[in-house]
Amino acid sequence: MAKIDGKTEILRAVDASGLQRDPRAKQAYKLPGIDGWRLDLGGARTARLERHYVGAWRGYSEPLYYGQVRSTEFAKRWVDWVVGTIRAGKPAGPEPTYVPTAKEARTKAAREQQRKAEEEAKNGPGYYVTNAALSGLGVRVANHGPYRTLDEAIDKAAESYREYLQQRFQYLLPVEVVHGASRRAVESGKGYTWWINGKRKGAPVHPSQMRLFADMKPLKTAIRKALTPDLLHEPYRSRVVSKRCDPMTGHCYVASEAAYHMLGGKAAGWTPMFVQHEGSPHWYLRGPKGEVLDITSSQFRSPVPYAKATAKGFLTREPSARARTVIERAGARR
């Protein structure tokens, strides 16, 4: 069966109804001898019955979209209702509505079922890979998902996290795998977190992962507070305990090592640097943009000659025992 053109069917029904063109408006029709009412075909998509009040035309019916006219019989019923309303000066009963055929009803139901299935596949229950962009407010951004298996989601999350580190984003946001009832639920802060930045089963996010790299003050303050004389070797320990020198004296290696691992290390663009100054070895970090992070520079009387420093690796690939102590203390204090 050929597809019904709603506009054409309305026009045919108008031609057979006794309505005549209204010269005062384009594509408007009225009944001869009855003022104040008209049928306006409007633009390309709507037809409406209007009643004229002082100063304005106000519609009596909701617009009828041509796309809704799927039969000649319905177009005729609707125009007949318009004519009856104009003659009576009030709605001639309820506006006719189109009743779909059984085939149209089945097609509509099948489309709705497909839409729901697609919506669930896109936003339904499962594992989501998220950024906790506003985790303090319980808000996440679900970038990927839903995945049906935890392993699949973790693989994607690990890939995303590696990309973030390589791109040296200004913010290092926690990449999470969260299982929730829907995308909306996950993004509103609900669901169970299974993975954060390489750690499974809801391991807590370290504060440094939410810190703006450009602002080193919170990190420096936390590490400086974590540096105590028990972490020093002689002769530095005795000198610091006796208060014969700055409290940061001798702490440069462990402070730089702890900061290096807290900031993501080499993958995040950080490099350990070494220089001799005032007769002592000194360690600090150079950042991904060439910035200097020297947590213990206060131990010197003169500026550190950073231009003379060379890149040098730490003694161990993983954090040393002293560095782990500093990391634990600094994380607890921030």
C-alpha positions as CSV (number, residue, x, y, z in Angstrom):
1,M,0.0,0.0,0.0
2,A,1.3,3.4,-0.9
3,K,2.3,5.7,1.9
4,I,-0.3,8.3,2.8
5,D,0.7,11.9,2.5
6,G,-1.0,13.7,5.4
7,K,-1.0,17.1,3.8
8,T,-2.5,15.9,0.6
9,E,-5.3,14.0,2.4
10,I,-6.1,17.0,4.5
11,L,-6.3,19.2,1.4
12,R,-8.6,16.7,-0.3
13,A,-10.9,16.6,2.7
14,V,-10.9,20.4,2.8
15,D,-11.9,20.6,-0.9
16,A,-14.8,18.2,-0.2
17,S,-16.1,20.0,2.9
18,G,-17.4,23.3,1.8
19,L,-14.5,25.3,3.3
20,Q,-13.1,28.1,1.1
21,R,-9.8,29.9,0.9
22,D,-9.5,32.9,3.2
23,P,-7.9,35.7,1.2
24,R,-6.6,37.3,4.4
25,A,-4.2,34.5,5.2
26,K,-2.0,32.1,3.2
27,Q,-3.3,28.5,3.2
28,A,-6.2,29.4,5.5
29,Y,-9.8,28.3,5.0
30,K,-13.2,29.4,6.4
31,L,-16.9,28.6,6.0
32,P,-18.8,31.1,3.9
33,G,-20.8,33.5,6.1
34,I,-19.1,32.6,9.4
35,D,-16.5,35.0,10.6
36,G,-14.1,34.5,13.5
37,W,-13.1,30.9,12.6
38,R,-10.6,29.4,10.2
39,L,-8.7,26.3,9.4
40,D,-5.0,27.2,9.0
41,L,-2.6,24.8,7.3
42,G,0.3,26.8,8.6
43,G,3.7,25.6,7.5
44,A,4.7,22.3,6.0
45,R,3.9,20.2,9.1
46,T,0.8,21.4,10.9
47,A,-2.9,22.1,10.5
48,R,-5.0,23.8,13.2
49,L,-8.4,25.1,13.9
50,E,-8.3,28.7,15.1
51,R,-10.8,31.1,16.6
52,H,-10.3,34.8,16.3
53,Y,-10.3,36.9,19.5
54,V,-9.6,40.6,19.6
55,G,-6.0,41.3,18.7
56,A,-4.9,37.7,18.2
57,W,-5.7,34.3,16.7
58,R,-5.9,31.6,19.3
59,G,-6.1,27.9,18.6
60,Y,-9.1,25.8,19.6
61,S,-7.3,22.5,19.0
62,E,-3.8,21.1,19.4
63,P,-1.8,21.2,16.1
64,L,-2.4,18.1,13.9
65,Y,0.8,16.9,12.4
66,Y,0.6,15.7,8.9
67,G,2.7,12.8,9.7
68,Q,-0.1,11.5,11.9
69,V,-2.5,11.3,9.1
70,R,-2.2,7.7,7.9
71,S,-5.6,7.2,6.3
72,T,-8.0,9.1,4.0
73,E,-10.8,8.2,6.4
74,F,-9.1,9.9,9.4
75,A,-8.4,13.1,7.4
76,K,-12.1,13.3,6.5
77,R,-13.2,12.7,10.1
78,W,-10.9,15.4,11.4
79,V,-12.0,18.0,8.8
80,D,-15.7,17.1,9.4
81,W,-15.1,17.8,13.1
82,V,-13.5,21.2,12.2
83,V,-16.5,22.1,10.1
84,G,-18.9,21.0,12.8
85,T,-17.0,23.0,15.4
86,I,-17.1,26.1,13.2
87,R,-20.9,25.8,12.6
88,A,-21.6,25.2,16.3
89,G,-19.2,27.9,17.6
90,K,-17.8,25.4,20.1
91,P,-16.0,22.0,19.9
92,A,-18.3,19.5,18.2
93,G,-17.3,16.7,20.6
94,P,-13.8,15.5,21.3
95,E,-11.2,16.0,18.5
96,P,-10.9,12.8,16.5
97,T,-7.8,10.8,17.1
98,Y,-6.1,8.4,14.8
99,V,-6.5,4.7,15.8
100,P,-3.6,2.7,14.4
101,T,-4.2,-0.6,12.6
102,A,-3.2,-3.9,14.2
103,K,-0.2,-4.0,11.9
104,E,0.8,-0.5,12.9
105,A,0.4,-1.3,16.6
106,R,2.6,-4.4,16.2
107,T,5.2,-2.3,14.4
108,K,5.2,0.4,17.1
109,A,5.5,-2.2,19.9
110,A,8.4,-3.9,18.1
111,R,10.2,-0.5,17.7
112,E,9.6,0.4,21.3
113,Q,11.0,-3.0,22.4
114,Q,14.0,-2.5,20.2
115,R,14.5,1.0,21.6
116,K,14.4,-0.3,25.2
117,A,16.9,-3.0,24.3
118,E,19.3,-0.5,22.8
119,E,18.9,1.9,25.7
120,E,19.7,-0.9,28.2
121,A,22.7,-2.0,26.1
122,K,23.9,1.6,26.1
123,N,22.9,2.8,29.6
124,G,21.7,-0.3,31.5
125,P,23.3,-2.4,34.3
126,G,26.9,-3.5,34.1
127,Y,30.5,-2.4,34.8
128,Y,31.4,1.2,33.9
129,V,34.8,2.8,33.5
130,T,34.6,6.2,35.1
131,N,36.6,9.3,36.0
132,A,35.8,10.5,39.5
133,A,36.0,14.1,38.3
134,L,33.9,15.3,41.3
135,S,34.3,12.4,43.7
136,G,34.0,14.7,46.7
137,L,30.4,15.4,45.6
138,G,29.7,11.8,44.6
139,V,29.6,12.5,40.9
140,R,31.3,10.5,38.3
141,V,31.6,10.6,34.5
142,A,31.1,7.2,32.9
143,N,33.3,7.2,29.9
144,H,33.0,3.6,28.8
145,G,30.5,0.8,29.3
146,P,28.5,-1.0,30.3
147,Y,30.6,-4.1,30.2
148,R,29.2,-7.5,31.1
149,T,32.3,-8.8,32.7
150,L,34.6,-7.3,35.3
151,D,37.8,-8.4,33.4
152,E,36.7,-6.6,30.2
153,A,36.0,-3.4,32.2
154,I,39.3,-3.6,34.0
155,D,41.2,-4.0,30.7
156,K,39.6,-0.9,29.3
157,A,40.2,1.0,32.6
158,A,43.9,0.1,32.6
159,E,44.2,1.2,29.0
160,S,42.6,4.6,29.8
161,Y,44.8,5.1,32.9
162,R,48.0,4.4,30.9
163,E,46.9,6.9,28.3
164,Y,46.2,9.6,30.9
165,L,49.7,9.0,32.4
166,Q,51.4,9.2,28.9
167,Q,49.5,12.3,28.0
168,R,50.5,14.0,31.2
169,F,47.1,15.5,31.9
170,Q,47.0,18.5,34.2
171,Y,44.7,16.5,36.4
172,L,45.4,12.9,37.2
173,L,41.9,11.7,37.9
174,P,41.2,8.3,39.4
175,V,40.1,5.8,36.7
176,E,37.5,3.5,38.3
177,V,35.5,0.4,37.4
178,V,32.1,0.7,39.0
179,H,29.3,-1.8,38.9
180,G,25.8,-0.2,38.9
181,A,22.2,-0.5,38.0
182,S,22.5,2.0,35.2
183,R,24.8,4.7,33.7
184,R,22.7,7.4,35.5
185,A,23.1,5.6,38.8
186,V,26.8,5.2,38.4
187,E,27.3,8.8,37.5
188,S,25.3,10.0,40.5
189,G,27.7,8.2,42.8
190,K,25.9,4.9,43.3
191,G,27.3,1.4,42.6
192,Y,30.2,-0.7,43.9
193,T,33.7,0.2,43.0
194,W,35.8,-2.8,42.0
195,W,39.0,-1.2,40.6
196,I,40.9,2.1,41.0
197,N,44.1,3.0,39.2
198,G,45.4,-0.6,39.1
199,K,44.0,-1.8,42.4
200,R,41.1,-4.2,42.7
201,K,38.1,-4.3,45.0
202,G,37.6,-0.7,46.0
203,A,41.2,0.2,47.1
204,P,41.1,3.8,48.4
205,V,42.1,6.6,46.0
206,H,45.3,8.3,47.1
207,P,44.9,12.0,47.7
208,S,47.7,12.9,45.3
209,Q,45.7,11.4,42.4
210,M,43.2,14.2,42.7
211,R,45.7,17.0,43.1
212,L,46.4,19.7,40.5
213,F,49.9,19.2,39.3
214,A,50.5,22.9,39.0
215,D,49.9,23.4,42.8
216,M,52.7,21.5,44.7
217,K,52.0,23.2,48.0
218,P,49.7,20.5,49.5
219,L,52.1,17.7,48.5
220,K,55.2,19.5,49.8
221,T,53.5,20.4,53.1
222,A,52.3,16.8,53.6
223,I,55.7,15.3,52.9
224,R,57.6,17.9,55.0
225,K,55.4,17.1,58.0
226,A,56.1,13.4,57.5
227,L,59.9,13.9,57.6
228,T,61.1,13.1,61.2
229,P,64.7,12.5,62.6
230,D,64.1,8.7,62.9
231,L,64.2,8.6,59.1
232,L,67.7,10.1,58.9
233,H,71.1,8.4,59.0
234,E,74.1,9.8,60.9
235,P,75.5,12.4,61.0
236,Y,72.3,14.1,59.9
237,R,70.1,12.6,62.6
238,S,72.2,14.0,65.5
239,R,72.5,17.4,63.9
240,V,68.7,17.7,63.4
241,V,67.9,16.4,66.9
242,S,70.2,18.9,68.4
243,K,68.6,21.6,66.3
244,R,72.0,22.7,64.9
245,C,70.6,22.8,61.4
246,D,67.4,23.1,59.4
247,P,64.9,20.3,60.1
248,M,65.0,19.3,56.4
249,T,68.7,18.6,56.4
250,G,69.5,15.1,55.1
251,H,65.9,14.4,54.0
252,C,66.3,15.3,50.3
253,Y,66.7,11.7,49.0
254,V,63.7,10.1,50.9
255,A,61.5,13.2,50.3
256,S,62.2,13.2,46.6
257,E,61.7,9.4,46.4
258,A,58.3,9.6,48.2
259,A,57.1,12.4,46.0
260,Y,58.3,10.6,42.8
261,H,56.1,7.6,43.5
262,M,53.1,9.6,44.8
263,L,53.1,11.6,41.6
264,G,53.2,8.6,39.3
265,G,56.9,8.4,38.6
266,K,58.4,8.1,35.2
267,A,55.1,7.3,33.5
268,A,53.8,10.7,34.7
269,G,56.9,12.6,33.4
270,W,58.8,13.0,36.7
271,T,62.7,12.6,36.8
272,P,65.0,12.4,39.9
273,M,67.7,15.0,39.7
274,F,71.1,15.1,41.6
275,V,73.5,18.0,42.3
276,Q,76.3,18.8,44.7
277,H,75.7,21.9,46.7
278,E,77.4,23.5,49.7
279,G,79.5,20.4,50.0
280,S,76.6,17.9,50.2
281,P,74.7,15.7,47.7
282,H,71.2,17.0,47.0
283,W,68.2,15.3,45.4
284,Y,65.0,16.9,43.9
285,L,62.5,16.2,41.1
286,R,62.1,17.7,37.6
287,G,58.5,17.7,36.4
288,P,56.9,16.9,33.0
289,K,57.0,20.6,32.1
290,G,60.5,21.1,33.4
291,E,59.3,22.5,36.7
292,V,61.4,22.0,39.9
293,L,60.0,20.2,42.9
294,D,62.6,20.6,45.7
295,I,60.9,19.8,49.0
296,T,64.0,20.3,51.2
297,S,65.7,23.3,49.7
298,S,65.3,25.2,53.0
299,Q,68.4,23.3,54.4
300,F,70.7,25.5,52.2
301,R,71.9,29.0,52.8
302,S,72.2,29.8,49.1
303,P,70.1,29.0,46.0
304,V,70.5,25.5,44.6
305,P,72.2,25.5,41.2
306,Y,69.5,23.4,39.4
307,A,71.1,24.1,36.0
308,K,74.1,22.0,37.0
309,A,72.0,19.0,38.1
310,T,71.9,15.7,36.2
311,A,69.2,13.0,36.0
312,K,69.9,10.1,38.3
313,G,67.8,7.1,39.2
314,F,67.0,6.1,42.8
315,L,68.6,3.0,44.3
316,T,65.5,0.9,44.2
317,R,62.7,0.6,41.6
318,E,60.0,0.3,44.2
319,P,59.7,2.8,47.1
320,S,62.2,2.0,49.9
321,A,61.1,1.3,53.4
322,R,61.7,4.9,54.4
323,A,59.9,6.2,51.4
324,R,56.9,4.0,52.1
325,T,56.8,5.4,55.6
326,V,56.7,9.0,54.3
327,I,54.0,8.1,51.7
328,E,51.8,6.5,54.4
329,R,52.3,9.5,56.7
330,A,51.7,12.1,54.0
331,G,48.6,10.3,52.7
332,A,47.1,10.3,56.1
333,R,47.8,13.9,56.8
334,R,46.3,15.4,53.6
